[in-house]
Amino acid sequence: MTARNRPVRTCIGCGRKRPKDELFRFVATDGAVIHEPASDGRAAYTCRRLSCFERATAHNAFSRTLKASVRVDRELSRLYT
């Protein structure tokens, strides 16, 4: 796949569009958000900046995007270091 054809997703924290492989991918499992780089189904994406994760968490963007009431573990912020 060429750079021109890479799938694009939107960060739920800042709203920027980026190639999918440049973002963190999260899914809902048993009412909790988990980092899942590759699986099928609905997902939420954030830039690789902690501020995007924090904004998405503060504004309930994970629940809205994943269309489920989910818990976001603050330990996920370790991904951004």
LINVEN-V538498 format. One record per residue. OMEGA is omega in whole degrees, 0 to 359 (none if undefined). NEAR is the number of other C-alpha atoms within 10 Angstrom. Layout:
BEGIN
OMEGA | NEAR
OMEGA | NEAR
END
This chain:
BEGIN
180 | 6
179 | 5
182 | 7
184 | 7
182 | 8
178 | 12
182 | 11
176 | 13
182 | 20
177 | 17
180 | 23
178 | 23
185 | 24
179 | 15
179 | 14
175 | 11
181 | 14
173 | 17
184 | 14
183 | 17
177 | 12
183 | 13
170 | 20
182 | 20
181 | 21
176 | 22
176 | 23
176 | 23
180 | 12
176 | 8
180 | 13
177 | 16
175 | 21
175 | 18
182 | 15
185 | 15
184 | 13
172 | 10
179 | 10
173 | 7
184 | 8
181 | 12
175 | 21
184 | 25
171 | 26
171 | 29
180 | 24
177 | 15
180 | 16
182 | 17
178 | 15
177 | 19
181 | 25
179 | 14
179 | 15
179 | 24
182 | 18
183 | 11
177 | 12
183 | 16
179 | 17
180 | 28
180 | 20
184 | 14
182 | 15
179 | 17
179 | 12
175 | 13
185 | 14
173 | 19
177 | 17
179 | 18
180 | 11
178 | 10
178 | 7
180 | 14
178 | 14
178 | 8
190 | 12
180 | 13
none | 7
END
